[in-house]
């Protein structure tokens, strides 16, 4: 995150706090006007994107498609009195759509003097990470349905895309 982006984050957070807590004084707002998260790594980038959309008046959430851990282990005593762990751990397939994006968001936009929410799916790709075939199919289905699908590689480029698309 470059310095300009950091300044914009702080300004967006400040405006968000003013909207959310209209009775707060300037001192109250100043005490919360800091931002320590970074876009180093996929998790950090995901958190920064969700915060940015929230600060700008939208709604965003992380989508977990990993599935569920099923623990079939038991602790038993053998004939000599030693305790052992038997069984195994497995993963149950998730119920989400294959290739689903990392972030699902609704971003406000004004069309014909009416506020509407635009569906945006954001795939976070950090470093050398690339889209899978399932993710490409998912992107196509979102675009066909009239939604917006974007791949985010860092917060600076994401905010540039956000400005071009929604301002």
RABELTA-V7840 format. One record per residue. RES is the residue in three letters. SS is DSSP state (helix for helix, strand for strand, loop for the rest). OMEGA is omega in whole degrees, -180 to 180 (999 if undefined). Layout:
res:RES ss:SS omega:OMEGA
res:RES ss:SS omega:OMEGA
This chain:
res:UNK ss:loop omega:-180
res:UNK ss:loop omega:-175
res:UNK ss:helix omega:-180
res:UNK ss:helix omega:178
res:UNK ss:helix omega:179
res:UNK ss:helix omega:178
res:UNK ss:helix omega:180
res:UNK ss:helix omega:176
res:UNK ss:helix omega:-179
res:UNK ss:helix omega:178
res:UNK ss:helix omega:179
res:UNK ss:helix omega:179
res:UNK ss:helix omega:179
res:UNK ss:helix omega:179
res:UNK ss:helix omega:178
res:UNK ss:helix omega:180
res:UNK ss:helix omega:179
res:UNK ss:helix omega:179
res:UNK ss:helix omega:-174
res:UNK ss:helix omega:-177
res:UNK ss:loop omega:-174
res:UNK ss:loop omega:-179
res:UNK ss:loop omega:180
res:UNK ss:loop omega:175
res:UNK ss:loop omega:178
res:UNK ss:helix omega:178
res:UNK ss:helix omega:177
res:UNK ss:helix omega:-178
res:UNK ss:helix omega:-180
res:UNK ss:helix omega:-178
res:UNK ss:helix omega:178
res:UNK ss:helix omega:-175
res:UNK ss:loop omega:173
res:UNK ss:loop omega:180
res:UNK ss:loop omega:-174
res:UNK ss:loop omega:-178
res:UNK ss:loop omega:178
res:UNK ss:loop omega:179
res:UNK ss:loop omega:176
res:UNK ss:loop omega:-178
res:UNK ss:loop omega:-177
res:UNK ss:helix omega:-179
res:UNK ss:helix omega:179
res:UNK ss:helix omega:178
res:UNK ss:helix omega:178
res:UNK ss:helix omega:180
res:UNK ss:helix omega:180
res:UNK ss:helix omega:180
res:UNK ss:helix omega:179
res:UNK ss:helix omega:178
res:UNK ss:helix omega:-178
res:UNK ss:helix omega:-179
res:UNK ss:helix omega:178
res:UNK ss:helix omega:180
res:UNK ss:helix omega:-179
res:UNK ss:loop omega:175
res:UNK ss:loop omega:178
res:UNK ss:loop omega:178
res:UNK ss:strand omega:-180
res:UNK ss:strand omega:178
res:UNK ss:strand omega:177
res:UNK ss:strand omega:179
res:UNK ss:loop omega:179
res:UNK ss:loop omega:-180
res:UNK ss:loop omega:-172
res:UNK ss:loop omega:-175
res:UNK ss:loop omega:-175
res:UNK ss:strand omega:179
res:UNK ss:strand omega:178
res:UNK ss:strand omega:-177
res:UNK ss:strand omega:180
res:UNK ss:loop omega:-179
res:UNK ss:loop omega:176
res:UNK ss:strand omega:174
res:UNK ss:strand omega:-177
res:UNK ss:strand omega:174
res:UNK ss:strand omega:177
res:UNK ss:loop omega:-175
res:UNK ss:loop omega:179
res:UNK ss:loop omega:178
res:UNK ss:loop omega:178
res:UNK ss:loop omega:177
res:UNK ss:strand omega:179
res:UNK ss:strand omega:174
res:UNK ss:strand omega:178
res:UNK ss:strand omega:-178
res:UNK ss:loop omega:-177
res:UNK ss:loop omega:176
res:UNK ss:strand omega:178
res:UNK ss:strand omega:179
res:UNK ss:strand omega:176
res:UNK ss:strand omega:-179
res:UNK ss:loop omega:178
res:UNK ss:loop omega:-178
res:UNK ss:loop omega:-179
res:UNK ss:loop omega:179
res:UNK ss:loop omega:178
res:UNK ss:loop omega:178
res:UNK ss:loop omega:-178
res:UNK ss:loop omega:-179
res:UNK ss:loop omega:-178
res:UNK ss:loop omega:-177
res:UNK ss:strand omega:173
res:UNK ss:strand omega:-175
res:UNK ss:strand omega:169
res:UNK ss:strand omega:-175
res:UNK ss:strand omega:-178
res:UNK ss:strand omega:180
res:UNK ss:strand omega:179
res:UNK ss:strand omega:179
res:UNK ss:strand omega:-179
res:UNK ss:loop omega:179
res:UNK ss:loop omega:179
res:UNK ss:strand omega:179
res:UNK ss:strand omega:178
res:UNK ss:strand omega:177
res:UNK ss:strand omega:-180
res:UNK ss:strand omega:179
res:UNK ss:strand omega:-180
res:UNK ss:strand omega:175
res:UNK ss:strand omega:-175
res:UNK ss:strand omega:176
res:UNK ss:strand omega:-179
res:UNK ss:strand omega:178
res:UNK ss:loop omega:-177
res:UNK ss:loop omega:178
res:UNK ss:loop omega:-176
res:UNK ss:loop omega:-179
res:UNK ss:loop omega:-179
res:UNK ss:loop omega:179
res:UNK ss:loop omega:173
res:UNK ss:loop omega:178
res:UNK ss:helix omega:178
res:UNK ss:helix omega:179
res:UNK ss:helix omega:177
res:UNK ss:helix omega:177
res:UNK ss:helix omega:178
res:UNK ss:helix omega:178
res:UNK ss:helix omega:180
res:UNK ss:helix omega:-179
res:UNK ss:helix omega:178
res:UNK ss:helix omega:180
res:UNK ss:helix omega:178
res:UNK ss:helix omega:-179
res:UNK ss:loop omega:178
res:UNK ss:loop omega:176
res:UNK ss:loop omega:178
res:UNK ss:strand omega:178
res:UNK ss:strand omega:-180
res:UNK ss:strand omega:175
res:UNK ss:strand omega:-179
res:UNK ss:strand omega:179
res:UNK ss:loop omega:174
res:UNK ss:loop omega:-173
res:UNK ss:helix omega:-179
res:UNK ss:helix omega:179
res:UNK ss:helix omega:179
res:UNK ss:helix omega:-179
res:UNK ss:helix omega:176
res:UNK ss:helix omega:177
res:UNK ss:helix omega:-179
res:UNK ss:helix omega:-180
res:UNK ss:helix omega:-180
res:UNK ss:helix omega:-175
res:UNK ss:helix omega:-170
res:UNK ss:helix omega:178
res:UNK ss:loop omega:999
